[in-house]
Amino acid sequence: MTIPTQLVLRALLSNPDSELYGVEIGAEAGLPSGTVHPILARLEGLGWVTSRWEDIDPSVAGRPARRYYQVDAQGAEAARNALAMAYQSRRAPRTSLIPQPGE
Protein backbone atom coordinates (compact mmCIF):
# COMPACT_ATOMS: atom_id res chain seq x y z
CA MET A 1 0.00 0.00 0.00
CA THR A 2 1.42 3.36 -1.00
CA ILE A 3 2.05 6.12 1.50
CA PRO A 4 -0.50 8.43 -0.22
CA THR A 5 -3.16 5.70 0.09
CA GLN A 6 -2.32 5.32 3.76
CA LEU A 7 -2.65 9.08 4.26
CA VAL A 8 -6.07 9.14 2.55
CA LEU A 9 -7.26 6.22 4.67
CA ARG A 10 -6.07 7.90 7.84
CA ALA A 11 -7.91 11.07 6.86
CA LEU A 12 -11.12 9.11 6.30
CA LEU A 13 -10.68 7.11 9.49
CA SER A 14 -9.97 10.17 11.64
CA ASN A 15 -13.75 10.67 11.89
CA PRO A 16 -15.46 7.73 10.18
CA ASP A 17 -18.97 9.02 10.94
CA SER A 18 -18.51 12.17 8.87
CA GLU A 19 -18.54 12.75 5.14
CA LEU A 20 -15.61 14.60 3.61
CA TYR A 21 -15.19 16.00 0.14
CA GLY A 22 -12.02 15.58 -1.89
CA VAL A 23 -10.41 18.92 -1.03
CA GLU A 24 -10.94 18.30 2.71
CA ILE A 25 -9.40 14.83 2.42
CA GLY A 26 -6.46 16.24 0.48
CA ALA A 27 -5.90 18.99 3.02
CA GLU A 28 -5.96 16.55 5.92
CA ALA A 29 -3.71 14.08 4.08
CA GLY A 30 -1.38 16.79 2.76
CA LEU A 31 -1.92 15.62 -0.82
CA PRO A 32 -3.04 17.35 -4.03
CA SER A 33 -6.42 16.67 -5.61
CA GLY A 34 -4.84 14.85 -8.55
CA THR A 35 -3.44 12.29 -6.12
CA VAL A 36 -6.45 12.01 -3.82
CA HIS A 37 -9.23 11.41 -6.33
CA PRO A 38 -7.72 8.34 -8.06
CA ILE A 39 -7.11 6.83 -4.61
CA LEU A 40 -10.72 7.52 -3.60
CA ALA A 41 -11.93 5.89 -6.82
CA ARG A 42 -9.86 2.77 -6.05
CA LEU A 43 -11.10 2.63 -2.46
CA GLU A 44 -14.67 2.99 -3.66
CA GLY A 45 -14.06 0.18 -6.15
CA LEU A 46 -12.89 -2.00 -3.27
CA GLY A 47 -16.10 -1.22 -1.41
CA TRP A 48 -14.27 0.48 1.47
CA VAL A 49 -15.66 3.94 0.70
CA THR A 50 -19.01 5.21 -0.47
CA SER A 51 -19.65 8.53 -2.15
CA ARG A 52 -22.53 10.78 -3.04
CA TRP A 53 -22.93 14.03 -4.92
CA GLU A 54 -24.08 17.03 -2.97
CA ASP A 55 -27.64 18.01 -3.81
CA ILE A 56 -27.26 21.69 -4.69
CA ASP A 57 -27.93 23.96 -7.61
CA PRO A 58 -24.44 25.10 -8.67
CA SER A 59 -25.77 28.35 -10.11
CA VAL A 60 -27.39 29.24 -6.77
CA ALA A 61 -24.45 28.03 -4.64
CA GLY A 62 -21.91 29.73 -6.90
CA ARG A 63 -19.75 26.62 -7.04
CA PRO A 64 -19.87 23.10 -8.42
CA ALA A 65 -21.50 20.33 -6.41
CA ARG A 66 -19.11 18.46 -4.15
CA ARG A 67 -18.70 14.71 -4.04
CA TYR A 68 -18.68 13.51 -0.45
CA TYR A 69 -16.85 10.36 0.66
CA GLN A 70 -17.31 8.24 3.74
CA VAL A 71 -15.85 4.99 4.94
CA ASP A 72 -18.50 2.48 6.02
CA ALA A 73 -18.17 0.02 8.93
CA GLN A 74 -16.80 -2.85 6.83
CA GLY A 75 -14.52 -0.51 4.92
CA ALA A 76 -13.21 0.97 8.16
CA GLU A 77 -12.32 -2.46 9.46
CA ALA A 78 -10.64 -3.45 6.19
CA ALA A 79 -8.78 -0.13 6.08
CA ARG A 80 -7.56 -0.45 9.68
CA ASN A 81 -6.33 -3.99 8.97
CA ALA A 82 -4.58 -2.88 5.79
CA LEU A 83 -2.93 0.05 7.59
CA ALA A 84 -1.77 -2.26 10.38
CA MET A 85 -0.25 -4.65 7.84
CA ALA A 86 1.45 -1.77 6.02
CA TYR A 87 2.86 -0.52 9.32
CA GLN A 88 4.12 -3.99 10.26
CA SER A 89 5.79 -4.45 6.88
CA ARG A 90 7.66 -1.16 7.34
CA ARG A 91 8.77 -2.24 10.80
CA ALA A 92 9.86 -5.74 9.77
CA PRO A 93 13.58 -6.31 10.19
CA ARG A 94 15.47 -6.30 6.95
CA THR A 95 17.71 -9.23 6.30
CA SER A 96 20.94 -8.75 4.46
CA LEU A 97 21.99 -10.99 1.61
CA ILE A 98 25.59 -10.00 2.21
CA PRO A 99 27.31 -12.14 4.83
CA GLN A 100 28.42 -10.14 7.83
CA PRO A 101 31.85 -10.67 9.43
CA GLY A 102 31.83 -13.74 11.60
CA GLU A 103 28.95 -15.43 9.76
C-alpha positions in Angstrom: 0.0 0.0 0.0 1.4 3.4 -1.0 2.1 6.1 1.5 -0.5 8.4 -0.2 -3.2 5.7 0.1 -2.3 5.3 3.8 -2.6 9.1 4.3 -6.1 9.1 2.6 -7.3 6.2 4.7 -6.1 7.9 7.8 -7.9 11.1 6.9 -11.1 9.1 6.3 -10.7 7.1 9.5 -10.0 10.2 11.6 -13.8 10.7 11.9 -15.5 7.7 10.2 -19.0 9.0 10.9 -18.5 12.2 8.9 -18.5 12.8 5.1 -15.6 14.6 3.6 -15.2 16.0 0.1 -12.0 15.6 -1.9 -10.4 18.9 -1.0 -10.9 18.3 2.7 -9.4 14.8 2.4 -6.5 16.2 0.5 -5.9 19.0 3.0 -6.0 16.5 5.9 -3.7 14.1 4.1 -1.4 16.8 2.8 -1.9 15.6 -0.8 -3.0 17.4 -4.0 -6.4 16.7 -5.6 -4.8 14.9 -8.5 -3.4 12.3 -6.1 -6.4 12.0 -3.8 -9.2 11.4 -6.3 -7.7 8.3 -8.1 -7.1 6.8 -4.6 -10.7 7.5 -3.6 -11.9 5.9 -6.8 -9.9 2.8 -6.1 -11.1 2.6 -2.5 -14.7 3.0 -3.7 -14.1 0.2 -6.2 -12.9 -2.0 -3.3 -16.1 -1.2 -1.4 -14.3 0.5 1.5 -15.7 3.9 0.7 -19.0 5.2 -0.5 -19.6 8.5 -2.2 -22.5 10.8 -3.0 -22.9 14.0 -4.9 -24.1 17.0 -3.0 -27.6 18.0 -3.8 -27.3 21.7 -4.7 -27.9 24.0 -7.6 -24.4 25.1 -8.7 -25.8 28.4 -10.1 -27.4 29.2 -6.8 -24.5 28.0 -4.6 -21.9 29.7 -6.9 -19.7 26.6 -7.0 -19.9 23.1 -8.4 -21.5 20.3 -6.4 -19.1 18.5 -4.1 -18.7 14.7 -4.0 -18.7 13.5 -0.4 -16.9 10.4 0.7 -17.3 8.2 3.7 -15.9 5.0 4.9 -18.5 2.5 6.0 -18.2 0.0 8.9 -16.8 -2.9 6.8 -14.5 -0.5 4.9 -13.2 1.0 8.2 -12.3 -2.5 9.5 -10.6 -3.4 6.2 -8.8 -0.1 6.1 -7.6 -0.5 9.7 -6.3 -4.0 9.0 -4.6 -2.9 5.8 -2.9 0.0 7.6 -1.8 -2.3 10.4 -0.3 -4.7 7.8 1.4 -1.8 6.0 2.9 -0.5 9.3 4.1 -4.0 10.3 5.8 -4.5 6.9 7.7 -1.2 7.3 8.8 -2.2 10.8 9.9 -5.7 9.8 13.6 -6.3 10.2 15.5 -6.3 6.9 17.7 -9.2 6.3 20.9 -8.7 4.5 22.0 -11.0 1.6 25.6 -10.0 2.2 27.3 -12.1 4.8 28.4 -10.1 7.8 31.9 -10.7 9.4 31.8 -13.7 11.6 28.9 -15.4 9.8 
